[in-house]
Amino acid sequence: MTFYRSFTTVQADIHSGSITCRQLVEQYLIRINEHRHLNAFTEIYADEARQQAEAVDQKIADGTAGRLAGMVIGIKDVLSYTGHGVRAGSHILDNFTAQFTATAVQRLLNEDVIIIGRQNCDEFAMGSSNENSSFGPVLNAADTSRVPGGSSGGSAVAVQAGLCLASIGSDTGGSVRQPAAFCGVVGLKPTYGRISRWGLIAYASSFDCIGPIANTVDDAALLLEIMAGADDFDSTVSSQPVSAYTQATLPNRPLRIAYLRDGVESSGVDQTIREATQAKINALQNAGHTVEPVDISLLKYLLPTYYILTTAEASSNLSRFDGVRYGYRSVSADTSALDLLTLYKKSRTEGFGAEVRRRILLGTFVLSASYYDAYYTKAQQVRRLIRQEAEQLFEKYDFLVSPTTPTPAFRLGEKTDYPLQMYLADIFTVQANVIGYPAISIPNGTDASGLPIGLQLMAPPFAEGALVALAKQMYDA
């Protein structure tokens, strides 16, 4: 059994005849069964994946196969796929079946990708550890006593453990990049609006992005290239042309790169991570690039701004899950013949997990008439200031470098009772979502315990081509 780590290798073996798509799917199904304890998948599409594989094998034989023929992926449990369940890691969507396919997923299917299953995640993508799923926590394959990160933890672990070649996750405040860092894989968050959100169950609509998780930068770039582009179903998606990210190159000149001073000097960042980040900074300087430290004056306001605005949007987005039209309905409410308001209360209290309830309550509070201006309006104003500061920074620099996370993967249950400590795991990743800029996390070695470390690169809007070009250069170095 070959443990594939790149699509290039898969394609070479398929074209040489040493393996077929059907055989490849069988290998992944065996590995998934062997690694069930990781809890990365909530549903496996075994028979359907076999049928897809056979169809793709025939297309390859006929010379009509798409660009992703032979790529086996999983999709996070927040992406709609016609005729399949989608539950967002929550009991509130028990027995719900998607009525359409997300645009991003459909574009991959059009290029003959094979979807092997649906992946576990924090409930409604709210979490940094994948401990908030109604279907149990996901375990980090590097150390099963550790979290995989969240909310796309199942997606990252599936790639890490070789249960699929790549995954499609979502990133609202680091939910692709942070688990990618904890699991030692590549996670890419595109510019806001680069990929259509049609078919993505919303957490915070002005922050949510669909993004790929893969073993290589090339594979992430290929998936982005196929998923990106205009979509009539999403009014927020950009109509800018999609570049050939897989062929992108860097400018033929020394780059100007900023690095976050706190990422290598703050005592709040694990020493191993500071040292690993500094080593990459030194390598960039030795390559002839200008690399300078920068301070973000509004850094301490990033997390408050993020959580005020995202909880407000979550309060609005999740109001549709009421126990009436679809999904979970409280049995006690039905049998007691209670009024409609009580049905809402009981169904939502029983159907949502503790973290989702916490964020809905926080969001409802900041949107209330008495506190709207004090919290929501002010947070929107600070968001604008954060974006203005970023625009000024990128007028001078091509990229911003920082650690992806302040620590390696922490232990299961370590931060469960301390939500503020949990939220701090996103300190380096939320900026890209607050301002809508693209960012990527690449592996940057391991600590003394063998736990993966991630390095984050950020670029100006729609500069994904240059971003993946630099990421590939730094990852391969």
C-alpha positions as CSV (number, residue, x, y, z in Angstrom):
1,M,0.0,0.0,0.0
2,T,1.5,3.3,-1.1
3,F,1.1,6.3,1.3
4,Y,0.6,9.1,-1.2
5,R,1.6,12.6,-0.2
6,S,1.2,14.5,-3.5
7,F,-1.2,14.5,-6.4
8,T,1.8,14.5,-8.8
9,T,2.8,11.0,-7.5
10,V,-0.8,9.8,-7.7
11,Q,-1.1,10.9,-11.3
12,A,2.3,9.3,-12.3
13,D,1.2,6.0,-10.9
14,I,-2.2,6.1,-12.5
15,H,-0.7,7.0,-15.9
16,S,1.9,4.2,-15.6
17,G,-0.8,1.7,-14.8
18,S,0.6,0.7,-11.4
19,I,-2.7,1.7,-9.7
20,T,-6.3,2.6,-10.7
21,C,-8.6,5.0,-9.1
22,R,-10.7,2.1,-7.8
23,Q,-7.7,0.5,-6.2
24,L,-6.7,3.9,-4.7
25,V,-10.1,4.3,-3.1
26,E,-9.9,0.8,-1.6
27,Q,-6.5,1.7,-0.1
28,Y,-8.0,4.9,1.5
29,L,-11.0,2.9,2.8
30,I,-8.7,0.4,4.5
31,R,-6.7,3.3,6.1
32,I,-9.9,5.0,7.3
33,N,-11.0,1.8,8.9
34,E,-7.6,1.3,10.6
35,H,-7.7,4.9,11.9
36,R,-11.3,5.0,13.1
37,H,-10.1,6.0,16.6
38,L,-9.0,9.4,15.2
39,N,-12.7,10.2,14.6
40,A,-11.8,12.3,11.5
41,F,-14.9,11.3,9.5
42,T,-18.6,11.4,10.4
43,E,-19.7,9.6,7.3
44,I,-17.9,7.5,4.7
45,Y,-19.2,7.3,1.1
46,A,-17.6,3.9,0.4
47,D,-19.9,2.6,-2.3
48,E,-20.3,5.9,-4.0
49,A,-16.6,6.6,-3.9
50,R,-16.0,3.2,-5.6
51,Q,-18.6,4.1,-8.3
52,Q,-17.0,7.5,-8.8
53,A,-13.6,5.9,-9.1
54,E,-14.7,3.4,-11.7
55,A,-16.3,6.2,-13.7
56,V,-13.1,8.2,-13.5
57,D,-11.0,5.1,-14.5
58,Q,-13.1,4.9,-17.7
59,K,-12.7,8.6,-18.4
60,I,-8.9,8.2,-18.0
61,A,-9.0,5.3,-20.5
62,D,-11.1,7.4,-22.9
63,G,-8.8,10.4,-22.6
64,T,-11.6,12.6,-21.2
65,A,-10.7,12.8,-17.6
66,G,-10.7,16.1,-15.7
67,R,-7.7,17.8,-14.0
68,L,-8.4,16.1,-10.6
69,A,-8.8,12.6,-11.9
70,G,-7.3,10.4,-9.2
71,M,-7.5,12.9,-6.3
72,V,-9.5,11.5,-3.4
73,I,-10.7,14.2,-0.9
74,G,-13.0,14.6,2.1
75,I,-15.3,17.6,2.7
76,K,-15.9,19.3,6.0
77,D,-19.3,18.8,7.5
78,V,-20.4,22.4,6.7
79,L,-20.5,21.9,2.9
80,S,-23.6,20.9,1.1
81,Y,-23.5,17.9,-1.2
82,T,-26.8,17.0,-2.9
83,G,-28.5,13.9,-1.4
84,H,-26.0,13.6,1.5
85,G,-26.4,14.6,5.1
86,V,-24.8,17.8,6.3
87,R,-24.9,18.5,10.1
88,A,-22.3,21.1,10.8
89,G,-21.1,18.9,13.7
90,S,-24.5,19.6,15.4
91,H,-27.5,17.6,16.6
92,I,-29.7,20.6,15.5
93,L,-29.3,19.3,11.9
94,D,-30.0,15.6,12.7
95,N,-31.4,13.8,9.7
96,F,-31.1,16.8,7.4
97,T,-30.1,16.1,3.8
98,A,-28.6,18.7,1.5
99,Q,-30.9,19.8,-1.3
100,F,-28.0,21.2,-3.5
101,T,-24.3,21.0,-3.9
102,A,-22.0,23.9,-2.9
103,T,-20.4,25.7,-5.8
104,A,-16.9,24.9,-4.7
105,V,-17.7,21.2,-4.3
106,Q,-19.4,21.1,-7.7
107,R,-16.4,22.6,-9.5
108,L,-14.2,19.9,-8.0
109,L,-16.6,17.2,-9.1
110,N,-16.7,18.7,-12.5
111,E,-12.9,18.0,-12.7
112,D,-13.4,14.3,-11.6
113,V,-12.4,14.6,-7.9
114,I,-13.5,11.6,-5.8
115,I,-15.2,12.4,-2.5
116,I,-14.7,9.7,0.1
117,G,-16.6,11.1,3.0
118,R,-17.7,13.9,5.3
119,Q,-15.3,15.1,8.0
120,N,-15.8,15.9,11.6
121,C,-15.6,19.6,12.8
122,D,-16.4,21.9,15.7
123,E,-20.1,22.5,15.8
124,F,-21.0,25.2,13.3
125,A,-17.3,25.8,12.8
126,M,-17.0,27.3,16.3
127,G,-13.9,26.2,18.0
128,S,-10.1,25.9,18.0
129,S,-9.7,22.3,19.1
130,N,-12.4,20.2,17.4
131,E,-13.7,19.3,20.9
132,N,-17.0,21.0,20.3
133,S,-18.4,18.5,17.8
134,S,-21.6,16.7,18.8
135,F,-19.9,13.6,17.3
136,G,-17.0,13.6,19.7
137,P,-13.5,15.1,19.5
138,V,-11.0,14.4,16.7
139,L,-7.6,13.2,17.8
140,N,-4.3,14.4,16.5
141,A,-2.5,11.6,14.6
142,A,0.9,12.9,15.8
143,D,-0.2,12.4,19.4
144,T,-3.7,11.2,20.2
145,S,-3.7,12.9,23.6
146,R,-3.6,16.2,21.7
147,V,-6.2,18.2,19.9
148,P,-5.9,18.6,16.1
149,G,-7.0,22.2,16.1
150,G,-10.3,23.5,14.8
151,S,-12.7,24.0,13.5
152,S,-11.5,21.9,10.5
153,G,-9.8,19.3,12.7
154,G,-11.2,16.3,11.0
155,S,-10.2,17.7,7.6
156,A,-6.6,18.3,8.8
157,V,-6.2,14.9,10.5
158,A,-7.6,13.0,7.5
159,V,-4.8,14.5,5.4
160,Q,-2.2,14.1,8.1
161,A,-3.0,10.4,8.6
162,G,-3.3,9.6,4.9
163,L,-7.1,9.0,4.9
164,C,-7.5,11.1,1.8
165,L,-5.1,13.2,-0.3
166,A,-6.7,16.5,0.5
167,S,-9.6,18.1,2.3
168,I,-11.9,21.1,1.8
169,G,-12.5,23.0,5.0
170,S,-13.7,26.5,6.0
171,D,-11.8,29.3,7.7
172,T,-13.6,32.0,9.7
173,G,-10.8,32.9,12.1
174,G,-8.1,30.4,11.3
175,S,-10.1,27.2,11.0
176,V,-8.1,25.9,8.0
177,R,-4.7,27.3,9.0
178,Q,-4.6,26.5,12.7
179,P,-5.4,22.8,12.4
180,A,-3.0,22.6,9.4
181,A,-0.3,23.9,11.7
182,F,-1.2,21.5,14.6
183,C,-1.2,18.6,12.1
184,G,1.8,19.4,10.0
185,V,0.1,20.0,6.7
186,V,-0.7,22.9,4.4
187,G,-3.8,25.1,4.9
188,L,-4.8,27.9,2.6
189,K,-7.3,30.7,3.3
190,P,-8.0,32.7,0.1
191,T,-9.0,36.3,-0.1
192,Y,-12.6,36.9,1.1
193,G,-14.8,36.4,-2.0
194,R,-12.2,34.5,-4.0
195,I,-14.3,31.3,-3.6
196,S,-18.1,31.2,-3.6
197,R,-19.7,30.6,-0.2
198,W,-22.8,29.2,-1.9
199,G,-23.6,25.9,-0.1
200,L,-21.4,26.7,2.9
201,I,-23.4,26.6,6.2
202,A,-22.8,30.1,7.5
203,Y,-21.1,30.9,10.8
204,A,-20.1,34.6,10.3
205,S,-20.9,35.6,6.7
206,S,-18.4,38.5,6.4
207,F,-15.6,36.3,7.6
208,D,-16.2,32.8,6.3
209,C,-13.9,31.4,3.5
210,I,-13.7,28.0,2.0
211,G,-10.1,26.7,1.7
212,P,-8.1,23.6,0.9
213,I,-5.9,21.5,3.2
214,A,-3.3,19.3,1.6
215,N,0.2,17.8,2.0
216,T,1.8,20.1,-0.6
217,V,1.5,23.8,-1.6
218,D,1.0,22.7,-5.2
219,D,-2.0,20.6,-4.3
220,A,-3.6,23.4,-2.3
221,A,-2.9,25.8,-5.2
222,L,-4.6,23.4,-7.7
223,L,-7.7,23.0,-5.6
224,L,-7.9,26.8,-5.1
225,E,-7.5,27.4,-8.8
226,I,-10.4,25.1,-9.6
227,M,-12.8,26.3,-6.8
228,A,-12.2,30.1,-7.3
229,G,-14.1,32.4,-9.5
230,A,-17.4,34.2,-10.0
231,D,-20.7,32.6,-9.1
232,D,-24.2,33.9,-9.8
233,F,-25.4,32.3,-6.6
234,D,-23.1,34.4,-4.3
235,S,-23.3,38.2,-4.5
236,T,-20.2,38.6,-2.4
237,V,-17.9,36.5,-4.6
238,S,-15.3,38.4,-6.7
239,S,-15.5,38.6,-10.5
240,Q,-11.7,39.1,-10.8
241,P,-10.1,36.6,-13.2
242,V,-8.6,33.5,-11.6
243,S,-4.9,33.1,-12.0
244,A,-3.0,29.9,-12.8
245,Y,-1.9,29.5,-9.2
246,T,-0.1,26.3,-9.9
247,Q,2.2,28.1,-12.3
248,A,2.7,31.3,-10.3
249,T,6.1,32.7,-9.8
250,L,7.6,35.4,-7.6
251,P,8.8,38.8,-8.9
252,N,12.3,38.8,-10.3
253,R,13.6,41.0,-7.6
254,P,14.4,40.8,-3.9
255,L,11.2,40.7,-1.8
256,R,10.3,43.1,1.0
257,I,9.0,40.9,3.8
258,A,7.7,42.0,7.2
259,Y,7.5,39.7,10.2
260,L,5.5,40.1,13.3
261,R,7.8,41.1,16.1
262,D,5.6,39.5,18.7
263,G,5.8,36.2,16.9
264,V,9.5,35.9,17.7
265,E,9.9,38.0,20.8
266,S,6.8,37.6,22.9
267,S,7.1,35.3,25.9
268,G,3.5,34.2,25.2
269,V,4.7,32.3,22.2
270,D,6.3,28.9,22.8
271,Q,10.1,29.1,22.6
272,T,10.3,26.3,20.0
273,I,7.9,28.2,17.7
274,R,9.8,31.4,18.2
275,E,13.1,29.7,17.2
276,A,11.5,27.9,14.2
277,T,10.0,31.2,13.0
278,Q,13.3,33.0,13.4
279,A,15.1,30.3,11.5
280,K,12.8,30.9,8.5
281,I,13.3,34.7,8.8
282,N,17.1,34.1,8.7
283,A,16.7,31.9,5.6
284,L,14.8,34.7,3.9
285,Q,17.4,37.2,4.8
286,N,20.2,34.9,3.6
287,A,18.4,34.6,0.3
288,G,18.8,38.3,-0.3
289,H,15.3,39.5,0.7
290,T,14.7,42.5,2.9
291,V,13.1,41.2,6.1
292,E,12.1,43.6,8.8
293,P,10.1,43.4,12.1
294,V,6.8,45.2,12.3
295,D,4.4,45.9,15.2
296,I,0.6,45.9,14.7
297,S,-0.6,48.7,16.9
298,L,-4.1,47.2,17.1
299,L,-3.0,43.6,17.7
300,K,-4.7,43.5,21.2
301,Y,-8.0,44.5,19.6
302,L,-8.0,41.8,17.0
303,L,-9.6,39.0,19.1
304,P,-12.2,41.3,20.8
305,T,-13.2,42.7,17.4
306,Y,-13.3,39.3,15.8
307,Y,-15.5,37.7,18.6
308,I,-17.9,40.6,18.9
309,L,-18.6,40.7,15.1
310,T,-18.6,36.9,14.5
311,T,-20.9,36.2,17.4
312,A,-23.2,38.9,16.2
313,E,-23.3,37.4,12.8
314,A,-23.7,33.9,14.2
315,S,-26.7,35.0,16.3
316,S,-28.4,36.2,13.1
317,N,-27.3,33.2,10.9
318,L,-28.3,30.5,13.4
319,S,-31.7,31.9,14.1
320,R,-33.0,29.8,11.2
321,F,-32.4,26.6,13.2
322,D,-35.6,26.6,15.3
323,G,-36.8,23.0,15.4
324,V,-39.8,23.8,13.1
325,R,-38.8,23.4,9.5
326,Y,-36.0,20.8,9.6
327,G,-33.5,19.2,11.9
328,Y,-33.8,18.5,15.6
329,R,-37.1,19.2,17.4
330,S,-37.4,18.7,21.2
331,V,-39.3,15.6,22.0
332,S,-40.4,17.0,25.3
333,A,-41.8,20.1,23.6
334,D,-43.8,18.0,21.2
335,T,-45.3,15.7,23.8
336,S,-46.2,18.6,26.1
337,A,-48.1,20.4,23.4
338,L,-46.3,23.6,24.4
339,D,-46.5,27.0,22.7
340,L,-44.3,28.0,19.8
341,L,-41.8,30.1,21.8
342,T,-41.2,27.2,24.2
343,L,-40.7,24.8,21.3
344,Y,-38.0,27.2,20.0
345,K,-36.3,27.5,23.4
346,K,-36.3,23.7,24.1
347,S,-35.2,22.7,20.6
348,R,-32.4,25.2,20.4
349,T,-31.2,24.5,23.9
350,E,-31.2,20.8,23.4
351,G,-29.9,20.8,19.8
352,F,-27.0,23.3,20.1
353,G,-23.9,22.5,22.1
354,A,-22.5,24.7,24.9
355,E,-20.0,26.7,22.8
356,V,-22.6,27.5,20.1
357,R,-25.1,28.6,22.8
358,R,-22.4,30.8,24.4
359,R,-21.7,32.5,21.1
360,I,-25.3,33.0,20.2
361,L,-26.0,34.6,23.6
362,L,-22.9,36.8,23.2
363,G,-24.0,37.8,19.7
364,T,-27.5,38.6,20.8
365,F,-26.2,40.7,23.6
366,V,-23.9,42.9,21.5
367,L,-26.8,43.3,19.0
368,S,-29.3,44.3,21.6
369,A,-30.6,47.9,21.5
370,S,-28.9,48.9,24.7
371,Y,-25.4,47.7,23.7
372,Y,-25.4,47.9,19.9
373,D,-23.4,51.1,19.6
374,A,-21.1,50.3,22.5
375,Y,-20.1,46.9,21.1
376,Y,-21.2,46.1,17.5
377,T,-20.8,49.6,16.0
378,K,-17.5,50.2,17.7
379,A,-16.2,46.8,16.6
380,Q,-17.0,47.6,13.0
381,Q,-15.1,50.9,13.4
382,V,-12.1,49.1,14.8
383,R,-12.3,46.5,12.0
384,R,-12.0,49.4,9.5
385,L,-8.9,50.8,11.4
386,I,-7.3,47.3,11.4
387,R,-7.8,47.1,7.7
388,Q,-6.4,50.5,7.1
389,E,-3.3,49.6,9.1
390,A,-2.9,46.5,7.0
391,E,-3.2,48.4,3.8
392,Q,-0.5,50.8,4.9
393,L,1.8,47.8,5.8
394,F,1.3,46.2,2.4
395,E,2.1,49.4,0.6
396,K,5.6,48.9,1.9
397,Y,5.9,45.1,2.1
398,D,5.0,42.2,-0.2
399,F,4.3,39.7,2.6
400,L,3.8,39.4,6.4
401,V,5.3,36.4,8.2
402,S,4.3,35.1,11.6
403,P,3.8,31.8,13.5
404,T,0.5,30.2,12.7
405,T,-0.2,29.5,16.4
406,P,1.4,30.6,19.6
407,T,1.8,27.0,20.8
408,P,1.9,23.5,19.4
409,A,-1.2,21.3,19.8
410,F,-2.4,21.3,23.4
411,R,-3.8,18.4,25.3
412,L,-7.4,17.3,25.0
413,G,-9.5,19.0,27.7
414,E,-6.7,21.4,28.6
415,K,-8.5,24.6,27.7
416,T,-12.1,23.3,27.6
417,D,-13.0,25.1,30.8
418,Y,-11.1,28.3,29.9
419,P,-12.7,29.7,26.7
420,L,-10.5,32.9,26.8
421,Q,-7.4,30.7,26.7
422,M,-8.9,28.7,23.9
423,Y,-9.7,31.9,21.9
424,L,-6.0,33.0,22.2
425,A,-5.0,30.0,20.0
426,D,-6.3,32.2,17.1
427,I,-4.3,35.3,17.9
428,F,-2.1,35.1,14.8
429,T,-4.8,33.8,12.4
430,V,-7.8,36.1,12.9
431,Q,-6.3,39.2,11.3
432,A,-6.5,37.6,7.8
433,N,-10.3,37.1,8.3
434,V,-10.9,40.5,9.9
435,I,-9.4,42.2,6.9
436,G,-10.2,39.6,4.3
437,Y,-6.6,39.0,3.1
438,P,-5.2,35.6,1.9
439,A,-3.0,33.6,4.2
440,I,-1.4,30.2,4.2
441,S,0.1,27.9,6.9
442,I,3.0,25.7,5.9
443,P,4.8,23.1,8.1
444,N,7.8,24.5,9.9
445,G,9.3,21.5,11.7
446,T,8.4,20.0,15.0
447,D,9.1,20.6,18.7
448,A,11.1,18.3,21.0
449,S,8.0,16.1,21.4
450,G,7.5,15.7,17.7
451,L,4.5,18.0,17.6
452,P,4.1,19.9,14.3
453,I,4.8,23.7,14.1
454,G,3.2,26.0,11.5
455,L,4.5,29.2,9.7
456,Q,1.9,31.6,8.4
457,L,2.4,33.9,5.3
458,M,0.0,36.7,4.5
459,A,-0.3,38.7,1.3
460,P,-2.4,41.5,-0.1
461,P,-5.9,40.8,-1.5
462,F,-6.0,38.5,-4.6
463,A,-2.2,37.9,-4.4
464,E,-2.7,34.2,-3.9
465,G,-0.3,33.5,-6.8
466,A,2.6,35.2,-5.2
467,L,1.6,33.7,-1.8
468,V,1.7,30.1,-2.9
469,A,4.9,30.7,-4.9
470,L,6.7,32.0,-1.8
471,A,5.1,29.3,0.4
472,K,6.3,26.6,-2.0
473,Q,9.8,28.1,-2.0
474,M,10.0,28.2,1.8
475,Y,8.4,24.8,2.3
476,D,10.8,23.1,-0.2
477,A,13.9,24.9,1.3
